[in-house]
Amino acid sequence: MFTAYDFGTFFNYLFLYLVGFVLGSYGGLFSEGVGIINIALEGAMALGAFGGLAVMQGVSSACAGTFLVTTSGGMVLLYFIGAISAIVIGGLFSFLLSFVAIKLRADQTIVGTALNTLVIAATTLVNIAITGKDTTEVQTNTYSEYLKVNTGNVFIDTMFSGLNMSIYIGVIVIILLWLLMNKTRFGLRLRACGENPAAADSVGINVNRMRYIGTVIGTSAAAFGGFIIFSCLPVGTWKINALGYGFLVLAIEIFGNWKATNIIFCSLFFAFFFAFAPTFTSILSIHPEWGLRNTIFGTNAFYYMLPYLLALLSLVIFSKKSHAPKAEGIPYDKSSR
């Protein structure tokens, strides 16, 4: 019933969604852990994906005919450039939120929501300028022939084909961020600024500086996660939109109770269902004898809706038991200490 190709496809999706969701959720963890509500993760993931892909397209056009776009080694370097670009663009984007939240003390939820809308509009305008067409579509499979794996084993070839260098860098970044949050003095100071900024300030920690840094790290991680997902998905064209992934990673963060290790397992849970949806619907299309075609369980929409439904249920069930940083969303005033 299930072939090696099906299992390979499933693990291919599982791997890319897991890495992307963990990075996106760490975006919320580092931002909110230091006291800044980051609703703009949706925009950060879309901006990181668009920015990284746009830089790749620009570099490949400028270097047409060179090893960078004609060899597998050059393609590794090109995706590395795209990944770094996504991270840098995400870091720069973070200052729009942190400056308004820290310096102007604006409502962080409203600012984040506005930034999500701004990103989609701005990237669409840039895309129109680049392509010369009034469209939100971005090509994602331009270099797909360089990402094919040919070992002769169907499972391995299907599992690893289409995964570019950024996803392996993403695994390294996740390990580094986990260590940074849980095993370093910096991580302890960051969490202190989110729990009790007055106490942190009393021992010489610059709370607002830490909030800027935490937001930069978090937003950069989310932007990188967006680039990984949309540069690896075998969709051919991507319409500029984070598809709700930014809000989903916020749900994962809450589900994981703002703990770096819990977030990894929660991301695995949701990545499983996101990988299951395209794999199982593809299998359904070639098995009409199962009798599901004319039922709700025979529609693609049901399986693609399932992860979001589970996210909603998890928030309803577990949100009362989750404990957000106590100073989250509260501007810090040194004079009120």
Secondary structure, DSSP 8 states (H G I E B T S, - for coil): ---HHHHHHHHHHHHHHHHHHHHHHHHHHHHHHTT---TTHHHHHHHHHHHHHHHHHHHHHHTTTSGGGTSHHHHHHHHHHHHHHHHHHHHHHHHHHHIIIIIS---HHHHHHHHHHHHHHHHHHHHHHHHSSS--EEE--TTGGGG---SS-HHHHHHHTT--HHHHHHHHHHHHHHHHHHSSHHHHHHHHHHH-HHHHHHTT--HHHHHHHHHHHHHHHHHHHHHHHHHHS--SEEES--TTHHHHHHHHHHHTTT-HHHHHHHHHHHHHHHHHHHHHHHHHTT-GGGS-TTSGGGSHHHHHHHHHHHHHHHHHHHGGG----TTTT----GGG-
